[in-house]
Amino acid sequence: MLNSYSQKHNDAFSFTHNTAALAFAKTFSAGALAETRYMLKETNYYSGVAVVPTELGNFGVEAGYFGYKNFNEYQIGLAYARSLGSSFSLGAGFNYYSYRVPAYQQGGAVTFQIGAIARISDQLTAGIEIYNPVGGYISKSEDEKLASNYRLGIGYEPTENVIVSATIEKEENKDINVTAGVFYQFDERFFARAGMQSLTKSPFGAAGVSFDEIRLDLSVSYHQQLGFSPGIMVIYQPAKKKK
């Protein structure tokens, strides 16, 4: 999330929080993420992404899986974004979401999202994303509906090595959630980030290291009632092409 509104530290996962961030990509990149949420194997989460820049705009693919054999859900999506001038980018994506409970029921729905990011200055970036605004029923009985979601985000980069970012998120039938944090690049290889989610009062943090074209990121978050959620992220991202 912190890198979605960064002009200098954009990565392969940035577009998963705002599709318009996809327009910042300069080279092909790909990444994989695994989390053991609340230290339970039944709540494992896995995600993979790939970003492909082209002369006609940039494309991104995302796939995610959550759960275990007795309950699981997955989503696969395709996104597209491009810059409209030097200070504005627009992105959109389509997703297929599905869940499955063996011997009970399963369902799925197609959703879409649209995002926009504006570069207000060399240090300040802001954006908005709207996910699933028209709803989408995921069962034949039409009593289960995917929630709509709205995000406003901002990123401030006072130096080359620091990002201060915040996102205000409103999911349908839930209270407003504010996620805020700081990313710091110690040098070319080492970095760290830390922040807090207001809705669950959950702090999170991560530290990572870069090995040429590979980036390794170890993270953890803490929920006051459910406990710790450790994770690992690996990103392949070649050096940006020189103009």
Contacts in CASP RR format, 6 or more apart in sequence:
PFRMAT RR
TARGET T0000
AUTHOR 0000-0000-0000
METHOD contacts of the structure
MODEL  1
MLNSYSQKHNDAFSFTHNTAALAFAKTFSAGALAETRYMLKETNYYSGVA
VVPTELGNFGVEAGYFGYKNFNEYQIGLAYARSLGSSFSLGAGFNYYSYR
VPAYQQGGAVTFQIGAIARISDQLTAGIEIYNPVGGYISKSEDEKLASNY
RLGIGYEPTENVIVSATIEKEENKDINVTAGVFYQFDERFFARAGMQSLT
KSPFGAAGVSFDEIRLDLSVSYHQQLGFSPGIMVIYQPAKKKK
1 17 0 8 1.000
1 165 0 8 1.000
1 167 0 8 1.000
1 179 0 8 1.000
2 163 0 8 1.000
2 165 0 8 1.000
2 181 0 8 1.000
2 182 0 8 1.000
2 183 0 8 1.000
2 193 0 8 1.000
3 9 0 8 1.000
3 10 0 8 1.000
3 11 0 8 1.000
3 13 0 8 1.000
3 14 0 8 1.000
3 21 0 8 1.000
3 163 0 8 1.000
3 165 0 8 1.000
3 183 0 8 1.000
4 10 0 8 1.000
4 14 0 8 1.000
4 15 0 8 1.000
4 16 0 8 1.000
4 17 0 8 1.000
4 18 0 8 1.000
4 21 0 8 1.000
4 153 0 8 1.000
4 165 0 8 1.000
4 167 0 8 1.000
5 18 0 8 1.000
5 21 0 8 1.000
5 117 0 8 1.000
5 125 0 8 1.000
5 126 0 8 1.000
5 127 0 8 1.000
5 153 0 8 1.000
5 154 0 8 1.000
5 155 0 8 1.000
5 163 0 8 1.000
5 165 0 8 1.000
6 14 0 8 1.000
6 125 0 8 1.000
6 155 0 8 1.000
6 157 0 8 1.000
6 163 0 8 1.000
6 165 0 8 1.000
6 183 0 8 1.000
7 24 0 8 1.000
7 119 0 8 1.000
7 122 0 8 1.000
7 125 0 8 1.000
7 157 0 8 1.000
8 157 0 8 1.000
8 160 0 8 1.000
8 163 0 8 1.000
9 163 0 8 1.000
9 183 0 8 1.000
9 185 0 8 1.000
10 21 0 8 1.000
10 24 0 8 1.000
10 25 0 8 1.000
11 29 0 8 1.000
11 215 0 8 1.000
11 235 0 8 1.000
11 237 0 8 1.000
12 25 0 8 1.000
12 29 0 8 1.000
12 30 0 8 1.000
12 31 0 8 1.000
12 49 0 8 1.000
12 50 0 8 1.000
12 51 0 8 1.000
12 235 0 8 1.000
12 236 0 8 1.000
12 237 0 8 1.000
13 31 0 8 1.000
13 33 0 8 1.000
13 47 0 8 1.000
13 49 0 8 1.000
13 233 0 8 1.000
13 235 0 8 1.000
14 21 0 8 1.000
14 22 0 8 1.000
14 24 0 8 1.000
15 21 0 8 1.000
15 22 0 8 1.000
15 25 0 8 1.000
15 49 0 8 1.000
15 51 0 8 1.000
15 60 0 8 1.000
15 62 0 8 1.000
15 79 0 8 1.000
15 81 0 8 1.000
16 47 0 8 1.000
16 49 0 8 1.000
16 62 0 8 1.000
17 129 0 8 1.000
17 151 0 8 1.000
17 167 0 8 1.000
18 115 0 8 1.000
18 117 0 8 1.000
18 127 0 8 1.000
18 128 0 8 1.000
18 129 0 8 1.000
18 151 0 8 1.000
18 153 0 8 1.000
19 79 0 8 1.000
19 80 0 8 1.000
19 81 0 8 1.000
19 91 0 8 1.000
19 92 0 8 1.000
19 93 0 8 1.000
19 113 0 8 1.000
19 114 0 8 1.000
19 115 0 8 1.000
19 129 0 8 1.000
20 81 0 8 1.000
20 89 0 8 1.000
20 90 0 8 1.000
20 91 0 8 1.000
20 115 0 8 1.000
20 116 0 8 1.000
20 117 0 8 1.000
20 127 0 8 1.000
20 129 0 8 1.000
21 81 0 8 1.000
21 89 0 8 1.000
21 117 0 8 1.000
22 51 0 8 1.000
22 58 0 8 1.000
22 59 0 8 1.000
22 60 0 8 1.000
22 79 0 8 1.000
22 80 0 8 1.000
22 81 0 8 1.000
22 89 0 8 1.000
22 91 0 8 1.000
23 57 0 8 1.000
23 58 0 8 1.000
23 81 0 8 1.000
23 82 0 8 1.000
23 83 0 8 1.000
23 89 0 8 1.000
23 90 0 8 1.000
23 91 0 8 1.000
23 117 0 8 1.000
24 89 0 8 1.000
25 51 0 8 1.000
25 53 0 8 1.000
25 58 0 8 1.000
26 53 0 8 1.000
26 240 0 8 1.000
26 241 0 8 1.000
27 53 0 8 1.000
27 237 0 8 1.000
27 238 0 8 1.000
27 239 0 8 1.000
27 240 0 8 1.000
27 241 0 8 1.000
28 50 0 8 1.000
28 51 0 8 1.000
28 52 0 8 1.000
28 53 0 8 1.000
28 238 0 8 1.000
29 50 0 8 1.000
29 51 0 8 1.000
29 235 0 8 1.000
29 236 0 8 1.000
29 237 0 8 1.000
29 238 0 8 1.000
30 48 0 8 1.000
30 49 0 8 1.000
30 50 0 8 1.000
30 51 0 8 1.000
30 235 0 8 1.000
30 236 0 8 1.000
31 48 0 8 1.000
31 49 0 8 1.000
31 50 0 8 1.000
31 233 0 8 1.000
31 234 0 8 1.000
31 235 0 8 1.000
31 236 0 8 1.000
32 46 0 8 1.000
32 47 0 8 1.000
32 48 0 8 1.000
32 49 0 8 1.000
32 233 0 8 1.000
32 234 0 8 1.000
33 45 0 8 1.000
33 46 0 8 1.000
33 47 0 8 1.000
33 48 0 8 1.000
33 231 0 8 1.000
33 232 0 8 1.000
33 233 0 8 1.000
34 44 0 8 1.000
34 45 0 8 1.000
34 46 0 8 1.000
34 47 0 8 1.000
34 231 0 8 1.000
34 232 0 8 1.000
34 233 0 8 1.000
35 44 0 8 1.000
35 45 0 8 1.000
35 46 0 8 1.000
35 219 0 8 1.000
35 229 0 8 1.000
35 230 0 8 1.000
35 231 0 8 1.000
36 43 0 8 1.000
36 44 0 8 1.000
36 229 0 8 1.000
36 230 0 8 1.000
36 231 0 8 1.000
37 43 0 8 1.000
37 44 0 8 1.000
37 45 0 8 1.000
37 229 0 8 1.000
38 223 0 8 1.000
38 226 0 8 1.000
38 227 0 8 1.000
38 228 0 8 1.000
38 229 0 8 1.000
39 227 0 8 1.000
39 228 0 8 1.000
39 229 0 8 1.000
39 230 0 8 1.000
41 68 0 8 1.000
42 67 0 8 1.000
42 68 0 8 1.000
42 70 0 8 1.000
42 71 0 8 1.000
43 66 0 8 1.000
43 67 0 8 1.000
43 68 0 8 1.000
44 66 0 8 1.000
44 67 0 8 1.000
44 68 0 8 1.000
45 64 0 8 1.000
45 65 0 8 1.000
45 66 0 8 1.000
45 67 0 8 1.000
46 64 0 8 1.000
46 65 0 8 1.000
46 66 0 8 1.000
47 62 0 8 1.000
47 63 0 8 1.000
47 64 0 8 1.000
47 65 0 8 1.000
48 62 0 8 1.000
48 63 0 8 1.000
48 64 0 8 1.000
49 60 0 8 1.000
49 61 0 8 1.000
49 62 0 8 1.000
49 63 0 8 1.000
50 60 0 8 1.000
50 61 0 8 1.000
51 58 0 8 1.000
51 59 0 8 1.000
51 60 0 8 1.000
52 58 0 8 1.000
52 59 0 8 1.000
52 60 0 8 1.000
56 82 0 8 1.000
57 80 0 8 1.000
57 81 0 8 1.000
57 82 0 8 1.000
58 80 0 8 1.000
58 81 0 8 1.000
58 82 0 8 1.000
59 78 0 8 1.000
59 79 0 8 1.000
59 80 0 8 1.000
60 78 0 8 1.000
60 79 0 8 1.000
60 80 0 8 1.000
61 76 0 8 1.000
61 77 0 8 1.000
61 78 0 8 1.000
61 79 0 8 1.000
62 75 0 8 1.000
62 76 0 8 1.000
62 77 0 8 1.000
62 79 0 8 1.000
62 95 0 8 1.000
63 74 0 8 1.000
63 75 0 8 1.000
63 76 0 8 1.000
63 77 0 8 1.000
64 74 0 8 1.000
64 75 0 8 1.000
64 76 0 8 1.000
65 72 0 8 1.000
65 73 0 8 1.000
65 74 0 8 1.000
66 72 0 8 1.000
66 73 0 8 1.000
66 74 0 8 1.000
67 73 0 8 1.000
69 102 0 8 1.000
70 101 0 8 1.000
70 102 0 8 1.000
71 99 0 8 1.000
71 100 0 8 1.000
71 101 0 8 1.000
72 99 0 8 1.000
72 100 0 8 1.000
73 97 0 8 1.000
73 98 0 8 1.000
73 99 0 8 1.000
73 100 0 8 1.000
74 97 0 8 1.000
74 98 0 8 1.000
75 95 0 8 1.000
75 96 0 8 1.000
75 97 0 8 1.000
75 98 0 8 1.000
76 95 0 8 1.000
76 96 0 8 1.000
77 93 0 8 1.000
77 94 0 8 1.000
77 95 0 8 1.000
77 96 0 8 1.000
78 93 0 8 1.000
78 94 0 8 1.000
78 95 0 8 1.000
79 91 0 8 1.000
79 92 0 8 1.000
79 93 0 8 1.000
79 94 0 8 1.000
80 91 0 8 1.000
80 92 0 8 1.000
80 93 0 8 1.000
81 89 0 8 1.000
81 90 0 8 1.000
81 91 0 8 1.000
81 92 0 8 1.000
82 89 0 8 1.000
82 90 0 8 1.000
82 91 0 8 1.000
83 89 0 8 1.000
84 90 0 8 1.000
86 119 0 8 1.000
87 118 0 8 1.000
87 119 0 8 1.000
87 120 0 8 1.000
88 116 0 8 1.000
88 117 0 8 1.000
88 118 0 8 1.000
88 119 0 8 1.000
89 116 0 8 1.000
89 117 0 8 1.000
90 114 0 8 1.000
90 115 0 8 1.000
90 116 0 8 1.000
91 114 0 8 1.000
91 115 0 8 1.000
91 116 0 8 1.000
92 112 0 8 1.000
92 113 0 8 1.000
92 114 0 8 1.000
92 115 0 8 1.000
93 112 0 8 1.000
93 113 0 8 1.000
93 114 0 8 1.000
94 110 0 8 1.000
94 111 0 8 1.000
94 112 0 8 1.000
95 110 0 8 1.000
95 111 0 8 1.000
95 112 0 8 1.000
95 113 0 8 1.000
96 108 0 8 1.000
96 109 0 8 1.000
96 110 0 8 1.000
96 111 0 8 1.000
97 108 0 8 1.000
97 109 0 8 1.000
97 110 0 8 1.000
97 111 0 8 1.000
97 138 0 8 1.000
97 146 0 8 1.000
98 106 0 8 1.000
98 107 0 8 1.000
98 108 0 8 1.000
98 109 0 8 1.000
98 138 0 8 1.000
99 106 0 8 1.000
99 107 0 8 1.000
99 108 0 8 1.000
99 138 0 8 1.000
100 106 0 8 1.000
100 107 0 8 1.000
105 139 0 8 1.000
107 138 0 8 1.000
107 139 0 8 1.000
107 140 0 8 1.000
107 144 0 8 1.000
108 138 0 8 1.000
108 139 0 8 1.000
109 136 0 8 1.000
109 137 0 8 1.000
109 138 0 8 1.000
109 146 0 8 1.000
110 136 0 8 1.000
111 131 0 8 1.000
111 132 0 8 1.000
111 135 0 8 1.000
111 136 0 8 1.000
111 146 0 8 1.000
112 132 0 8 1.000
113 129 0 8 1.000
113 130 0 8 1.000
113 131 0 8 1.000
113 132 0 8 1.000
114 129 0 8 1.000
114 130 0 8 1.000
115 127 0 8 1.000
115 128 0 8 1.000
115 129 0 8 1.000
115 130 0 8 1.000
116 127 0 8 1.000
116 128 0 8 1.000
116 129 0 8 1.000
117 125 0 8 1.000
117 126 0 8 1.000
117 127 0 8 1.000
118 125 0 8 1.000
118 126 0 8 1.000
118 127 0 8 1.000
119 125 0 8 1.000
120 126 0 8 1.000
123 156 0 8 1.000
123 157 0 8 1.000
123 158 0 8 1.000
124 154 0 8 1.000
124 155 0 8 1.000
124 156 0 8 1.000
124 157 0 8 1.000
125 154 0 8 1.000
125 155 0 8 1.000
125 156 0 8 1.000
125 157 0 8 1.000
126 152 0 8 1.000
126 153 0 8 1.000
126 154 0 8 1.000
126 155 0 8 1.000
127 152 0 8 1.000
127 153 0 8 1.000
127 154 0 8 1.000
128 150 0 8 1.000
128 151 0 8 1.000
128 152 0 8 1.000
128 153 0 8 1.000
129 150 0 8 1.000
129 151 0 8 1.000
130 148 0 8 1.000
130 149 0 8 1.000
130 150 0 8 1.000
130 151 0 8 1.000
131 148 0 8 1.000
131 149 0 8 1.000
131 150 0 8 1.000
131 151 0 8 1.000
132 146 0 8 1.000
132 147 0 8 1.000
132 148 0 8 1.000
132 149 0 8 1.000
133 148 0 8 1.000
134 148 0 8 1.000
135 145 0 8 1.000
135 146 0 8 1.000
135 147 0 8 1.000
135 148 0 8 1.000
136 145 0 8 1.000
136 146 0 8 1.000
137 143 0 8 1.000
137 144 0 8 1.000
137 145 0 8 1.000
137 146 0 8 1.000
138 144 0 8 1.000
138 145 0 8 1.000
138 146 0 8 1.000
147 171 0 8 1.000
147 172 0 8 1.000
147 173 0 8 1.000
147 174 0 8 1.000
148 171 0 8 1.000
148 172 0 8 1.000
149 169 0 8 1.000
149 170 0 8 1.000
149 171 0 8 1.000
149 172 0 8 1.000
150 169 0 8 1.000
150 170 0 8 1.000
150 171 0 8 1.000
151 167 0 8 1.000
151 168 0 8 1.000
151 169 0 8 1.000
151 170 0 8 1.000
152 167 0 8 1.000
152 168 0 8 1.000
152 169 0 8 1.000
153 165 0 8 1.000
153 166 0 8 1.000
153 167 0 8 1.000
153 168 0 8 1.000
154 165 0 8 1.000
154 166 0 8 1.000
154 167 0 8 1.000
155 163 0 8 1.000
155 164 0 8 1.000
155 165 0 8 1.000
155 166 0 8 1.000
156 163 0 8 1.000
156 164 0 8 1.000
156 165 0 8 1.000
157 163 0 8 1.000
157 164 0 8 1.000
158 164 0 8 1.000
160 185 0 8 1.000
161 184 0 8 1.000
161 185 0 8 1.000
161 186 0 8 1.000
162 182 0 8 1.000
162 183 0 8 1.000
162 184 0 8 1.000
162 185 0 8 1.000
163 182 0 8 1.000
163 183 0 8 1.000
163 184 0 8 1.000
164 181 0 8 1.000
164 182 0 8 1.000
165 180 0 8 1.000
165 181 0 8 1.000
165 182 0 8 1.000
165 183 0 8 1.000
166 178 0 8 1.000
166 179 0 8 1.000
166 180 0 8 1.000
166 181 0 8 1.000
167 178 0 8 1.000
167 179 0 8 1.000
167 180 0 8 1.000
168 176 0 8 1.000
168 177 0 8 1.000
168 178 0 8 1.000
169 176 0 8 1.000
169 177 0 8 1.000
169 178 0 8 1.000
169 179 0 8 1.000
170 176 0 8 1.000
170 177 0 8 1.000
171 177 0 8 1.000
174 199 0 8 1.000
175 199 0 8 1.000
176 198 0 8 1.000
176 199 0 8 1.000
177 197 0 8 1.000
177 198 0 8 1.000
177 199 0 8 1.000
177 200 0 8 1.000
178 197 0 8 1.000
178 198 0 8 1.000
178 199 0 8 1.000
179 195 0 8 1.000
179 196 0 8 1.000
179 197 0 8 1.000
179 198 0 8 1.000
180 195 0 8 1.000
180 196 0 8 1.000
181 193 0 8 1.000
181 194 0 8 1.000
181 195 0 8 1.000
181 196 0 8 1.000
182 193 0 8 1.000
182 194 0 8 1.000
182 195 0 8 1.000
183 191 0 8 1.000
183 192 0 8 1.000
183 193 0 8 1.000
184 191 0 8 1.000
184 192 0 8 1.000
184 193 0 8 1.000
185 191 0 8 1.000
186 192 0 8 1.000
188 210 0 8 1.000
189 209 0 8 1.000
189 210 0 8 1.000
189 211 0 8 1.000
190 207 0 8 1.000
190 208 0 8 1.000
190 209 0 8 1.000
190 210 0 8 1.000
191 207 0 8 1.000
191 208 0 8 1.000
191 209 0 8 1.000
191 210 0 8 1.000
192 205 0 8 1.000
192 206 0 8 1.000
192 207 0 8 1.000
192 208 0 8 1.000
193 205 0 8 1.000
193 206 0 8 1.000
194 203 0 8 1.000
194 204 0 8 1.000
194 205 0 8 1.000
194 206 0 8 1.000
195 203 0 8 1.000
195 204 0 8 1.000
195 205 0 8 1.000
196 202 0 8 1.000
196 203 0 8 1.000
196 204 0 8 1.000
197 204 0 8 1.000
197 221 0 8 1.000
200 223 0 8 1.000
200 224 0 8 1.000
201 224 0 8 1.000
202 221 0 8 1.000
202 222 0 8 1.000
202 223 0 8 1.000
202 224 0 8 1.000
203 221 0 8 1.000
203 222 0 8 1.000
204 219 0 8 1.000
204 220 0 8 1.000
204 221 0 8 1.000
204 222 0 8 1.000
205 219 0 8 1.000
205 220 0 8 1.000
205 221 0 8 1.000
206 217 0 8 1.000
206 218 0 8 1.000
206 219 0 8 1.000
206 220 0 8 1.000
207 217 0 8 1.000
207 218 0 8 1.000
208 215 0 8 1.000
208 216 0 8 1.000
208 217 0 8 1.000
208 218 0 8 1.000
209 215 0 8 1.000
209 216 0 8 1.000
210 216 0 8 1.000
213 236 0 8 1.000
213 237 0 8 1.000
213 238 0 8 1.000
213 239 0 8 1.000
214 234 0 8 1.000
214 235 0 8 1.000
214 236 0 8 1.000
215 233 0 8 1.000
215 234 0 8 1.000
215 235 0 8 1.000
215 236 0 8 1.000
215 237 0 8 1.000
216 232 0 8 1.000
216 233 0 8 1.000
216 234 0 8 1.000
217 232 0 8 1.000
217 233 0 8 1.000
217 234 0 8 1.000
217 235 0 8 1.000
218 230 0 8 1.000
218 231 0 8 1.000
218 232 0 8 1.000
218 233 0 8 1.000
219 230 0 8 1.000
219 231 0 8 1.000
219 232 0 8 1.000
219 233 0 8 1.000
220 228 0 8 1.000
220 229 0 8 1.000
220 230 0 8 1.000
220 231 0 8 1.000
221 228 0 8 1.000
221 229 0 8 1.000
222 228 0 8 1.000
222 229 0 8 1.000
223 229 0 8 1.000
END
